[in-house]
Amino acid sequence: MSDTPTDTEPTRSTEADRDALNTDTMQWVSAIVALAGLGLVAYPFVFEATEAAIWNDTMTGTAIFLLAGYNFYRLTRDHLANVAIASLTTLLGLWALVSPAVIEMGSSELAMSTAAGGLLIAALSAYSAYANNKADTPQTRPARA
């Protein structure tokens, strides 16, 4: 009996562990996150808000809109979404979730809307970061001349 491995033993490849990513679904996820960011921008102008709440929601919502929009753009060009951008968007969503407890919002409606928007943003962005991190990398294309 020999201790050498045989070719009949199945070997597990790290590439086999990776999943194919449905970029159409991920485009929708990024679009929903971007629109939720725009919702954060609009909430202080719909509900009664303090000046601090206006600045908080406007700046946070704009950043989320731009970051999620960038990932949406990448996905429309057949690239994977940037995991770091999705992770940063998740952190901004978590900030929107907890900011009503830290900042005086001015009304309970604004506080609830900001927290709900933050929860939606954090959950979808975390999913996007996870799915794009585990996905296969797209095939490399030849450089354009």
C-alpha positions in Angstrom: 0.0 0.0 0.0 1.3 3.4 -0.9 0.8 6.7 0.9 0.8 8.8 -2.2 -2.5 10.5 -3.2 -4.3 9.2 -6.2 -5.9 11.2 -8.9 -9.3 9.7 -8.2 -9.7 11.6 -4.9 -11.9 14.7 -5.4 -10.1 18.0 -4.8 -12.0 21.1 -3.8 -11.1 24.2 -5.6 -11.5 27.7 -4.0 -13.0 28.9 -7.2 -15.7 26.2 -6.9 -16.7 27.7 -3.6 -17.6 31.0 -5.2 -21.0 31.8 -6.5 -22.2 33.3 -9.7 -23.8 36.7 -9.1 -27.0 37.8 -10.7 -26.1 41.4 -11.6 -29.7 42.3 -12.5 -30.8 41.5 -8.9 -27.8 43.4 -7.5 -28.7 46.4 -9.7 -32.1 46.5 -8.1 -30.6 46.3 -4.7 -28.3 49.2 -5.4 -31.1 51.2 -7.0 -33.3 50.7 -3.9 -30.5 51.8 -1.6 -29.9 54.9 -3.7 -33.6 55.8 -3.7 -33.7 55.2 0.1 -30.8 57.6 0.3 -32.8 60.2 -1.6 -35.7 59.5 0.9 -33.4 60.4 3.7 -32.7 63.7 2.0 -36.4 64.4 1.6 -37.6 63.4 5.1 -36.6 66.6 6.9 -38.4 68.7 4.4 -41.6 66.6 4.7 -41.7 66.3 8.5 -41.0 68.9 11.2 -37.2 68.9 11.7 -34.5 70.6 13.7 -31.5 72.2 11.9 -29.3 69.3 13.1 -31.7 66.7 11.7 -31.8 68.5 8.4 -28.0 68.5 8.1 -27.7 65.0 9.3 -30.3 63.4 7.0 -29.3 65.6 4.0 -25.5 64.8 4.3 -26.0 61.1 5.1 -28.7 60.6 2.4 -26.6 62.3 -0.2 -23.6 60.2 0.6 -25.7 57.0 0.5 -27.2 58.1 -2.8 -23.8 58.7 -4.4 -22.2 55.6 -3.1 -25.1 53.3 -4.0 -25.3 55.1 -7.4 -21.7 54.3 -8.0 -22.2 50.6 -7.3 -25.3 50.7 -9.6 -23.2 52.2 -12.3 -20.5 49.5 -11.9 -23.1 46.7 -12.1 -24.6 48.2 -15.3 -21.1 47.9 -16.8 -20.9 44.2 -16.0 -18.5 44.7 -13.1 -19.0 43.6 -9.5 -20.1 46.2 -7.0 -17.3 47.6 -4.9 -17.4 45.8 -1.5 -15.7 48.6 0.3 -18.3 51.1 -1.0 -21.2 48.8 0.0 -19.6 48.3 3.4 -19.3 52.1 3.9 -22.9 52.5 2.8 -23.9 49.9 5.4 -22.1 51.9 8.1 -24.0 55.1 6.9 -27.2 53.2 7.1 -26.4 52.1 10.6 -25.7 55.7 11.5 -29.1 56.7 10.1 -30.7 53.9 12.2 -29.2 55.2 15.5 -29.0 58.9 14.7 -32.6 59.6 16.1 -31.3 58.5 19.5 -28.3 60.8 19.3 -29.7 63.9 17.5 -32.9 65.7 18.3 -35.0 65.1 15.2 -37.9 67.5 15.9 -40.7 65.0 15.4 -41.4 61.4 16.0 -42.4 60.9 12.4 -39.0 62.1 11.2 -37.2 59.9 13.8 -39.2 56.8 12.7 -38.7 57.5 9.0 -35.0 58.1 9.4 -34.6 54.9 11.5 -36.6 52.8 9.1 -34.7 54.1 6.1 -31.4 53.4 7.9 -32.5 49.9 8.6 -33.4 49.3 5.0 -30.2 50.8 3.7 -28.0 48.9 6.2 -29.6 45.5 5.5 -29.6 45.8 1.7 -26.0 47.3 1.6 -24.7 44.5 3.9 -26.3 41.9 1.6 -24.7 43.6 -1.4 -21.3 43.6 0.2 -21.6 40.0 1.2 -22.9 38.8 -2.2 -20.3 40.7 -4.2 -17.5 39.5 -1.9 -18.5 35.9 -2.5 -19.2 36.2 -6.2 -17.1 35.1 -9.1 -15.0 37.8 -10.6 -16.2 38.7 -14.1 -14.0 37.6 -17.0 -11.4 40.2 -17.8 -11.9 42.0 -21.1 -9.2 43.2 -23.4 -8.2 46.8 -22.9 -9.8 49.3 -25.2 -7.4 51.0 -27.6 
